[in-house]
Amino acid sequence: MVQCPRWYGEYDRESPQNEQSTKVGVATGSRNLQEASIDTTGQFGDSDFSYRLIALARKQDSQVDNAEEERYLIAPSVDWQATDSTLVNFNLYYQKILQWALTRQCH
């Protein structure tokens, strides 16, 4: 059975905001964790369009000996407030998970 990573889907509920905001993150941790992320949102000028871009890259040793994991996520979205009662939302969501075992050489 394939298990989804802990952060799968955490970001798909984030919608574009009119107020400009950008958060950048860098993390390190156990099992040689290396992670970088960005979450930026705002309005396109003085228009009826707002955007959001969320991206993550993570690499760390697996819980299994001699294995590594890499995970990538990108989730751009655009809102168009067509009228006071009509909001059109365009979303893309891409996630790639790589996992491989490292071979041990025996002598």
Phi, psi and omega per residue, in radians:
M1 nan 2.290 3.117
V2 -1.522 2.254 3.108
Q3 -1.783 2.385 3.087
C4 -1.274 2.497 3.083
P5 -1.090 2.762 -3.073
R6 -0.953 -0.632 -3.040
W7 -1.638 0.058 3.103
Y8 -1.082 2.206 3.084
G9 1.431 -0.114 3.132
E10 -1.131 -0.460 -2.999
Y11 -1.797 -0.167 -3.080
D12 -1.292 -0.196 3.135
R13 -1.651 -0.042 3.137
E14 -1.406 2.201 -3.125
S15 -1.930 2.746 3.117
P16 -1.030 2.575 3.112
Q17 -2.111 2.673 3.096
N18 -1.325 -0.524 -3.137
E19 -1.415 2.254 -3.136
Q20 -1.125 2.309 3.100
S21 -2.729 2.406 3.069
T22 -2.409 2.276 3.065
K23 -2.154 2.250 3.101
V24 -2.069 2.357 -3.132
G25 -2.274 2.531 3.024
V26 -2.368 2.331 -3.111
A27 -2.440 2.599 2.960
T28 -2.314 2.786 -3.124
G29 -3.042 -2.787 -3.088
S30 -1.116 2.761 -3.105
R31 0.999 0.650 3.092
N32 1.025 0.635 3.134
L33 -1.077 2.310 2.989
Q34 -2.334 2.138 -3.069
E35 -2.493 2.454 3.055
A36 -2.354 2.496 -3.130
S37 -2.591 2.761 3.027
I38 -2.521 2.484 3.060
D39 -2.414 1.888 -3.115
T40 -2.224 2.447 -3.093
T41 -2.577 2.773 3.106
G42 2.906 -3.013 -3.121
Q43 -1.867 2.489 3.051
F44 -1.352 1.746 3.125
G45 0.971 -2.286 3.133
D46 -1.891 0.572 -3.036
S47 -1.650 -3.069 3.076
D48 -1.624 0.239 -3.095
F49 -1.965 2.391 3.013
S50 -2.271 2.766 -3.036
Y51 -2.324 2.871 2.964
R52 -2.652 2.406 3.060
L53 -2.289 2.168 3.088
I54 -2.134 2.257 3.122
A55 -2.461 2.493 3.109
L56 -2.442 2.554 2.974
A57 -2.397 2.300 -3.103
R58 -2.443 2.414 3.054
K59 -2.421 2.357 3.082
Q60 -2.846 2.818 3.049
D61 -1.187 2.532 3.125
S62 -1.312 2.914 3.037
Q63 -1.245 -0.320 3.096
V64 -1.531 2.395 3.138
D65 -1.002 2.472 3.035
N66 1.069 0.629 3.092
A67 -2.399 2.677 3.122
E68 -2.253 2.796 3.095
E69 -2.287 2.492 2.989
E70 -2.297 2.412 -3.118
R71 -2.409 2.392 3.131
Y72 -2.309 2.484 3.123
L73 -2.498 2.382 2.990
I74 -2.430 2.311 -3.068
A75 -2.482 1.501 3.059
P76 -1.523 2.595 3.060
S77 -2.624 2.650 3.124
V78 -2.339 2.340 3.017
D79 -1.884 2.430 3.031
W80 -2.142 1.998 3.089
Q81 -1.507 1.488 -3.034
A82 -1.125 -0.767 3.062
T83 -2.468 3.120 3.107
D84 -1.054 -0.474 -3.085
S85 -1.980 0.119 -3.103
T86 -2.246 2.052 3.065
L87 -2.049 2.190 3.083
V88 -1.887 2.224 -3.092
N89 -2.081 2.288 3.071
F90 -1.967 2.139 -3.114
N91 -2.214 2.453 2.920
L92 -2.201 2.568 3.139
Y93 -2.543 2.067 3.131
Y94 -2.260 2.298 3.098
Q95 -2.404 2.359 3.107
K96 -2.241 2.288 3.136
I97 -2.129 2.129 3.089
L98 -1.983 2.337 3.094
Q99 -2.480 2.287 3.132
W100 -2.554 2.696 3.104
A101 -1.675 2.417 3.046
L102 -1.547 2.398 -3.122
T103 -1.484 2.506 3.072
R104 -1.742 2.319 3.092
Q105 -1.646 2.229 3.135
C106 -1.760 2.424 3.117
H107 -2.062 nan nan
